[in-house]
Amino acid sequence: MKSGGEPRRVFALAAFAIVVLDFITKRIAERELLPHPPIEVLGEWVRLRLVYNQGAAFGLNLGPFQRWIFLGIAVVAVGLLWRLAKTSAAGDVLRQVSCGLVAGGAAGNLIDRIRSAHGVVDFVDIGIGATRWPTFNVADIGVSCGAVALAVSLWLEDARRARAGAVSST
């Protein structure tokens, strides 16, 4: 791999893919779901339902300035994730992809916050009867999957360092 350039391309590609998929699916959801009640995909277990979330994950509410607070947090998060991806080992593709997924998800929801005071467009509704998971979107999937992958990546790095330390101390 080339020094520096390749890892950033993997990060950028993952982030770009999430932003584009998120943007397209949200526009479709707004166009198709606005005039309809929830559409059952897999019975009541998986439904498509349009919701505007002005808060954060799980409806977290921070008061009248929350739009700007969450906007600032997202900008900082994207910057930190880019830096983490940039400074990680060149061959650590899992780290690049995971940072890209989280950054892309944060950017996708950031676009909604900038675009509209209504909030973030959510449309995937999972649950049974009245017991429902909070409605989410493709950006949220990117953040969640990327966060799990990032945790695995960090765990693997710690394991490599521990093995290297054990070898060097013998």
C-alpha positions as CSV (number, residue, x, y, z in Angstrom):
1,M,0.0,0.0,0.0
2,K,1.1,3.5,-0.6
3,S,1.9,5.5,2.5
4,G,-1.0,7.6,3.7
5,G,-3.2,7.7,0.6
6,E,-4.7,4.2,0.5
7,P,-6.1,4.2,4.1
8,R,-7.8,7.5,3.6
9,R,-9.4,6.3,0.4
10,V,-10.9,3.3,2.2
11,F,-12.2,5.7,5.0
12,A,-13.6,8.1,2.4
13,L,-15.2,5.4,0.3
14,A,-17.0,3.9,3.3
15,A,-18.1,7.3,4.6
16,F,-19.3,8.4,1.1
17,A,-21.2,5.1,0.6
18,I,-23.2,5.6,3.8
19,V,-23.9,9.3,3.1
20,V,-25.2,8.5,-0.4
21,L,-27.3,5.5,0.6
22,D,-28.6,7.4,3.6
23,F,-29.5,10.5,1.5
24,I,-31.3,8.5,-1.2
25,T,-33.3,6.3,1.2
26,K,-34.4,9.3,3.3
27,R,-35.6,11.2,0.2
28,I,-37.5,8.1,-0.9
29,A,-39.0,7.7,2.6
30,E,-40.1,11.3,2.7
31,R,-41.7,11.0,-0.8
32,E,-43.4,7.6,-0.3
33,L,-44.1,7.4,3.4
34,L,-45.4,10.9,4.2
35,P,-49.0,10.3,3.0
36,H,-49.2,6.7,4.3
37,P,-49.6,4.9,7.6
38,P,-46.8,2.5,8.5
39,I,-46.1,0.0,5.7
40,E,-45.5,-3.6,6.9
41,V,-42.4,-5.2,5.3
42,L,-42.3,-8.3,7.5
43,G,-45.6,-8.2,9.3
44,E,-45.6,-6.0,12.4
45,W,-41.9,-6.9,13.0
46,V,-40.4,-4.6,10.4
47,R,-42.3,-1.6,9.2
48,L,-41.5,1.5,7.2
49,R,-42.8,4.6,9.0
50,L,-41.7,8.2,8.6
51,V,-40.6,10.0,11.7
52,Y,-38.6,13.3,12.2
53,N,-36.3,13.0,15.1
54,Q,-35.1,16.4,16.5
55,G,-33.1,14.8,19.2
56,A,-30.3,12.3,19.2
57,A,-30.3,8.5,19.5
58,F,-33.3,7.1,21.4
59,G,-35.0,10.6,21.3
60,L,-32.4,12.3,23.6
61,N,-33.5,15.9,24.0
62,L,-31.2,18.7,25.0
63,G,-33.6,21.6,24.9
64,P,-34.1,24.5,22.5
65,F,-30.6,24.6,21.1
66,Q,-30.2,20.8,20.5
67,R,-30.2,21.1,16.7
68,W,-27.0,23.2,17.0
69,I,-25.5,21.2,19.8
70,F,-25.9,17.9,17.8
71,L,-24.7,19.6,14.7
72,G,-21.5,20.7,16.5
73,I,-21.0,17.2,18.0
74,A,-21.3,15.6,14.6
75,V,-18.8,17.9,13.0
76,V,-16.3,17.2,15.9
77,A,-17.0,13.4,15.6
78,V,-16.3,13.3,11.9
79,G,-13.1,15.2,12.4
80,L,-11.9,12.9,15.2
81,L,-12.8,9.8,13.2
82,W,-10.9,11.1,10.1
83,R,-7.9,11.7,12.3
84,L,-8.1,8.3,13.9
85,A,-8.3,6.7,10.5
86,K,-5.4,8.8,9.2
87,T,-3.1,8.0,12.1
88,S,-3.9,4.2,12.2
89,A,-1.7,1.6,10.7
90,A,-1.7,1.7,6.9
91,G,-2.8,-2.0,6.6
92,D,-5.6,-1.7,9.2
93,V,-8.5,-1.8,6.7
94,L,-11.0,-2.7,9.5
95,R,-10.1,0.5,11.3
96,Q,-10.5,2.5,8.1
97,V,-13.9,1.0,7.2
98,S,-15.2,1.3,10.7
99,C,-14.2,4.9,11.1
100,G,-15.7,5.6,7.7
101,L,-19.0,4.0,8.6
102,V,-19.4,6.0,11.8
103,A,-18.2,9.2,10.1
104,G,-20.6,8.6,7.2
105,G,-23.5,8.0,9.5
106,A,-22.7,11.1,11.6
107,A,-22.4,13.1,8.3
108,G,-25.7,11.7,7.0
109,N,-27.6,12.8,10.0
110,L,-25.7,16.1,10.1
111,I,-27.0,16.8,6.6
112,D,-30.6,16.4,7.8
113,R,-30.0,18.8,10.7
114,I,-28.6,21.4,8.3
115,R,-31.3,20.8,5.7
116,S,-34.4,21.0,7.9
117,A,-35.5,22.1,11.3
118,H,-37.9,19.1,11.3
119,G,-34.9,17.0,12.4
120,V,-33.4,13.7,11.2
121,V,-35.5,11.5,8.9
122,D,-36.0,8.1,10.4
123,F,-38.1,5.4,8.7
124,V,-37.1,1.8,9.8
125,D,-39.5,0.6,12.6
126,I,-38.8,-2.7,14.3
127,G,-40.7,-4.4,17.1
128,I,-43.6,-6.5,18.1
129,G,-47.0,-4.9,18.8
130,A,-46.5,-1.9,21.1
131,T,-43.0,-2.9,22.0
132,R,-40.9,-1.0,19.3
133,W,-37.2,-0.2,18.9
134,P,-36.6,3.5,18.3
135,T,-37.2,4.2,14.5
136,F,-33.8,4.6,12.7
137,N,-32.2,5.1,9.3
138,V,-29.2,4.0,7.1
139,A,-26.9,6.6,8.9
140,D,-27.8,5.0,12.2
141,I,-27.0,1.6,10.8
142,G,-23.6,2.9,9.7
143,V,-22.9,4.4,13.1
144,S,-23.9,1.2,14.9
145,C,-22.1,-1.3,12.7
146,G,-19.1,1.0,12.5
147,A,-18.9,1.4,16.3
148,V,-19.0,-2.3,16.8
149,A,-16.3,-2.8,14.1
150,L,-14.2,0.0,15.6
151,A,-14.4,-1.7,19.0
152,V,-13.2,-5.0,17.4
153,S,-10.4,-3.1,15.6
154,L,-9.2,-1.5,18.9
155,W,-9.5,-4.8,20.7
156,L,-7.4,-6.5,18.0
157,E,-4.8,-3.7,18.2
158,D,-4.6,-4.1,22.0
159,A,-4.2,-7.9,21.5
160,R,-1.4,-7.4,19.0
161,R,0.4,-5.0,21.3
162,A,0.1,-7.4,24.2
163,R,1.6,-10.2,22.1
164,A,4.4,-8.0,21.0
165,G,5.1,-6.9,24.5
166,A,5.1,-10.5,25.7
167,V,7.5,-11.5,23.0
168,S,9.9,-8.6,23.6
169,S,10.0,-9.2,27.4
170,T,11.1,-12.8,27.0
